[in-house]
Amino acid sequence: MNVRRISAFVLLIMNAETWQKLKTLFHAALDLGPADRAAFLATECDDGDADVRSQVEELLSAHDDAGTFLNSPAWERSSVVVSEESEDLSNSS
């Protein structure tokens, strides 16, 4: 029973350490241009960190794909959407 608790604790610590590394690399890579990110990750992630590198690359891709999503309040965007829908309805008549 004690071995299981110790194993679970070690796994939890490793996950926390991995998350901290992912977070640190992600934020550092965000400060770079997209073209410089691959070289940065190649330098910072050794062969044993291939999984970490892959996860950081996925996070960066998701961040880039999100664009400016949620950078402004939804009510500001809602007036644009309503206006576009009104135009579509009037053009289809």
C-alpha positions in Angstrom: 0.0 0.0 0.0 2.8 2.5 0.8 4.5 1.7 -2.5 1.3 2.7 -4.4 1.1 5.9 -2.5 4.8 6.7 -3.2 4.3 5.8 -6.9 1.3 8.1 -7.2 3.2 10.9 -5.5 6.2 10.5 -7.8 3.9 10.5 -10.8 2.1 13.7 -9.5 5.5 15.4 -9.0 6.7 14.4 -12.5 3.5 15.7 -14.1 3.9 19.0 -12.2 7.5 19.3 -13.3 6.5 18.4 -16.9 3.7 21.0 -16.8 6.1 23.7 -15.5 8.6 22.9 -18.3 5.8 23.0 -20.9 4.6 26.3 -19.5 8.1 27.9 -19.4 8.9 26.7 -23.0 5.5 27.8 -24.3 5.8 31.3 -23.0 9.4 31.7 -24.0 8.5 30.5 -27.6 5.6 33.0 -27.7 8.1 35.8 -27.4 9.8 34.6 -30.6 8.6 34.9 -34.1 7.0 31.7 -35.6 10.1 31.2 -37.8 12.4 31.1 -34.7 10.4 28.8 -32.6 11.5 25.5 -34.1 15.2 26.4 -33.6 14.5 27.5 -30.0 12.7 24.3 -29.2 15.4 22.2 -30.9 18.0 23.9 -28.6 15.9 23.7 -25.4 14.5 20.1 -25.9 17.0 17.3 -26.0 16.2 13.8 -27.4 14.5 12.8 -24.1 12.1 15.8 -24.4 10.6 14.8 -27.7 7.2 14.5 -26.1 7.5 17.8 -24.3 8.6 19.5 -27.6 5.6 18.0 -29.4 3.2 19.2 -26.7 4.7 22.7 -26.8 4.4 22.8 -30.6 0.7 21.8 -30.3 0.1 24.5 -27.8 1.8 27.1 -30.0 -0.3 25.9 -33.0 -3.5 26.2 -31.0 -2.5 29.6 -29.8 -1.7 30.8 -33.4 -5.0 29.3 -34.7 -7.0 31.1 -32.0 -5.9 34.5 -33.4 -7.6 37.3 -31.6 -10.4 35.1 -30.2 -11.6 36.6 -26.9 -9.3 39.6 -27.1 -12.4 41.8 -27.0 -15.7 41.5 -25.2 -18.4 39.3 -26.9 -20.9 42.2 -27.0 -18.5 44.1 -29.4 -18.4 41.2 -31.8 -22.1 40.4 -31.5 -23.0 43.7 -33.3 -20.8 42.8 -36.2 -22.3 39.3 -36.4 -25.9 40.7 -36.3 -25.0 43.2 -39.0 -23.5 40.5 -41.2 -26.6 38.3 -40.8 -28.9 41.1 -41.6 -27.0 41.8 -44.8 -27.2 38.1 -45.7 -30.9 38.0 -45.1 -31.5 41.2 -47.2 -29.3 39.9 -50.1 -31.1 36.6 -50.2 -34.5 38.2 -50.8 
